[in-house]
Amino acid sequence: MKPKNIMLTKERVAKLADMGLARETTDLEAAMAEAGRAYGTPYYISPEQIRGEVDIDHRADLYSLGATFYHMVTGRVPFEASTPSGVMHKHLKEPLTPPDHLNTTLTAGCGAMIEMLMAKDREDRYPSARELLEDLDALARGRPPKYAMQRVDESVYDTLSAGQPLAKPERPRGVGATLESNLPTVATVLGVVAGISILVNIILIATR
């Protein structure tokens, strides 16, 4: 899964295209043939796919979905390097820069959701798309996410409920060239809402 594979119909329904690498997770013959090889676009590939593991499951797709969402809300891919192997190495080893540190208009809950999707250990990701849908619904309603909540400092919500301003995290160097800091906040929020809508449609398609 990657941004170029997401198509929108005239009715604004998301469709997945270019599924050349897709296979049933129960297809052990294909899994054994692929063992030890990395298949996928480096910018959105999961760590277990990079390692060429045999027992790849739906959580690899959730990782790629998280990487796609990360790109959508920050304007940059999660990891960059001069070579594909360098990018894959970062997926395996380098800590992810929280998306709400790059785009400070994002809520902590939205950032935590993306970080949970992109956990390097798949056991730390959402167990299925159903739990992700619950968190997406909570975020769309302005509530903190239930499953990604463990990654969010609860004091953030205490501060918000008390009406106190949040201290903005320091923006990493070079980000200004990627994100336009003078974009209207409303436009950014609308973009995030649109992104959530796209993700919900994709997950609904995948779970039917």
Phi, psi and omega per residue, in radians:
M1 nan 2.315 3.111
K2 -2.735 2.860 -3.068
P3 -0.947 -0.700 -3.088
K4 -1.173 -0.294 -3.140
N5 -1.630 0.014 3.124
I6 -1.743 2.026 -3.137
M7 -1.945 2.515 3.097
L8 -1.925 2.291 3.080
T9 -1.382 3.050 3.105
K10 -1.092 -0.430 3.121
E11 -1.512 0.125 3.126
R12 1.158 0.586 3.061
V13 -1.732 2.302 -3.117
A14 -1.374 2.374 3.080
K15 -2.238 2.502 3.072
L16 -1.670 2.335 -3.123
A17 -2.199 3.036 3.064
D18 0.977 1.047 -3.083
M19 -1.682 0.642 -3.065
G20 -1.045 -0.512 -3.101
L21 -1.682 0.037 -3.085
A22 -1.279 2.540 3.043
R23 -2.685 2.801 3.062
E24 -1.158 2.409 3.132
T25 -1.156 -0.330 3.133
T26 -1.575 -0.007 -3.137
D27 -1.395 1.510 -3.061
L28 -1.193 -0.564 3.139
E29 -1.097 -0.799 3.107
A30 -1.164 -0.656 -3.139
A31 -1.096 -0.742 3.136
M32 -1.164 -0.628 3.128
A33 -1.164 -0.529 -3.112
E34 -1.572 -0.149 -3.052
A35 -0.997 2.342 3.108
G36 1.463 0.014 3.140
R37 -2.089 2.556 3.125
A38 -1.751 2.119 3.099
Y39 -2.058 2.369 3.097
G40 2.297 2.932 3.105
T41 -1.360 2.163 -3.031
P42 -0.909 -0.629 -3.062
Y43 -1.203 -0.379 -3.024
Y44 -2.183 0.172 -3.047
I45 -1.444 2.539 -3.134
S46 -1.442 2.727 3.131
P47 -1.004 -0.696 -3.107
E48 -1.208 -0.514 3.049
Q49 -1.224 -0.654 3.101
I50 -1.085 -0.690 -3.137
R51 -1.313 -0.159 3.135
G52 1.198 0.626 -3.124
E53 -1.204 2.710 -3.099
V54 -1.419 -0.731 -3.010
D55 -1.569 0.915 3.077
I56 -1.195 2.346 3.108
D57 -2.279 -2.904 -3.046
H58 -1.071 -0.359 -3.111
R59 -1.219 -0.360 3.017
A60 -1.175 -0.655 3.080
D61 -1.176 -0.638 3.101
L62 -1.122 -0.652 3.085
Y63 -1.081 -0.829 -3.140
S64 -1.109 -0.630 3.078
L65 -1.112 -0.721 3.096
G66 -1.104 -0.705 3.112
A67 -1.137 -0.642 3.094
T68 -1.156 -0.773 3.120
F69 -1.121 -0.698 3.105
Y70 -0.986 -0.844 3.136
H71 -1.087 -0.672 -3.092
M72 -1.106 -0.735 -3.021
V73 -1.653 -0.232 -3.139
T74 -1.938 -0.343 -3.098
G75 1.423 0.191 3.130
R76 -2.564 2.716 3.109
V77 -1.299 2.762 -3.088
P78 -1.059 -0.687 -3.108
F79 -2.373 2.377 3.135
E80 -2.195 2.552 3.081
A81 -2.796 2.956 -3.081
S82 -1.347 -0.275 -3.132
T83 -2.358 2.715 3.077
P84 -1.004 -0.683 3.136
S85 -1.140 -0.589 3.088
G86 -1.148 -0.701 3.098
V87 -1.103 -0.798 -3.121
M88 -1.122 -0.638 3.093
H89 -1.067 -0.685 3.140
K90 -1.196 -0.636 3.058
H91 -1.028 -0.617 -3.111
L92 -1.368 -0.688 -2.903
K93 -2.083 -0.557 -2.973
E94 -1.507 2.335 3.086
P95 -1.077 2.525 3.135
L96 -1.387 2.290 3.010
T97 -1.226 2.103 -3.114
P98 -0.931 2.311 -3.098
P99 -1.065 -0.534 3.131
D100 -1.344 -0.066 2.982
H101 -1.496 -0.424 3.111
L102 -1.573 -0.684 3.099
N103 -2.065 1.678 -3.006
T104 -1.315 0.019 3.031
T105 -1.518 -0.163 3.105
L106 -1.295 2.588 3.040
T107 -1.351 2.763 3.089
A108 -1.090 -0.594 3.136
G109 -1.141 -0.723 3.109
C110 -1.124 -0.739 3.108
G111 -1.096 -0.719 -3.137
A112 -1.141 -0.648 3.118
M113 -1.072 -0.790 -3.141
I114 -1.149 -0.718 3.119
E115 -1.105 -0.632 3.107
M116 -1.196 -0.685 3.079
L117 -1.061 -0.620 -3.046
M118 -1.769 0.392 3.063
A119 -1.047 2.368 -3.097
K120 -1.166 -0.611 3.050
D121 -1.580 2.086 -3.061
R122 -1.094 -0.374 3.087
E123 -1.179 -0.332 3.131
D124 -1.611 -0.054 3.114
R125 -1.521 3.106 3.033
Y126 -1.044 2.388 3.134
P127 -1.157 -0.487 3.093
S128 -2.767 3.038 3.138
A129 -1.214 -0.385 -3.128
R130 -1.107 -0.758 3.112
E131 -1.156 -0.637 3.088
L132 -1.108 -0.728 3.112
L133 -1.048 -0.672 3.104
E134 -1.092 -0.751 3.132
D135 -1.188 -0.675 3.105
L136 -1.102 -0.713 3.122
D137 -1.121 -0.713 3.116
A138 -1.097 -0.768 3.138
L139 -1.118 -0.708 3.135
A140 -1.112 -0.457 3.132
R141 -1.632 0.081 3.110
G142 1.409 0.328 3.140
R143 -1.879 2.762 3.092
P144 -1.211 2.590 3.134
P145 -1.227 2.469 -3.095
K146 -1.283 -0.829 -3.007
Y147 -1.490 -0.581 3.123
A148 -1.505 -0.007 -3.064
M149 -1.042 -0.559 -3.114
Q150 -1.099 -0.327 3.140
R151 -1.643 -0.028 -3.094
V152 -1.889 2.352 3.062
D153 -1.203 2.013 -3.082
E154 -1.071 -0.372 3.125
S155 -1.122 -0.416 3.096
V156 -1.063 -0.789 -3.130
Y157 -1.253 -0.591 3.068
D158 -1.088 -0.715 3.130
T159 -1.134 -0.752 -3.134
L160 -1.123 -0.743 -3.121
S161 -1.168 -0.455 3.122
A162 -1.463 -0.073 3.114
G163 1.353 0.325 -3.136
Q164 -1.620 2.542 3.129
P165 -1.242 2.563 3.094
L166 -1.578 2.473 3.041
A167 -1.299 2.238 -3.131
K168 -1.309 2.364 3.097
P169 -1.162 2.654 -3.140
E170 -1.129 2.293 -3.130
R171 -1.420 2.206 3.141
P172 -1.029 2.671 3.138
R173 -1.082 2.488 3.077
G174 1.546 -0.165 -3.092
V175 -1.228 -0.539 -3.116
G176 -1.011 -0.508 3.126
A177 -1.324 -0.328 -3.104
T178 -1.665 -0.774 -3.138
L179 -1.893 2.383 3.084
E180 -1.430 1.887 -3.062
S181 -1.210 -0.289 -3.100
N182 -1.686 0.204 3.081
L183 -1.177 2.489 3.122
P184 -1.055 2.441 3.138
T185 -1.058 -0.684 -3.125
V186 -1.027 -0.745 -3.140
A187 -1.104 -0.695 3.130
T188 -1.136 -0.776 3.140
V189 -1.081 -0.755 3.117
L190 -1.075 -0.649 3.109
G191 -1.124 -0.714 3.122
V192 -1.148 -0.752 3.118
V193 -1.060 -0.736 3.102
A194 -1.090 -0.697 3.121
G195 -1.100 -0.746 3.110
I196 -1.084 -0.711 3.118
S197 -1.052 -0.743 3.121
I198 -1.098 -0.778 -3.112
L199 -1.104 -0.728 3.133
V200 -1.051 -0.778 3.123
N201 -1.074 -0.747 -3.137
I202 -1.074 -0.797 -3.087
I203 -1.191 -0.662 3.093
L204 -1.073 -0.710 3.097
I205 -1.071 -0.741 -3.066
A206 -1.259 -0.404 -3.060
T207 -1.801 0.069 3.117
R208 -1.293 nan nan
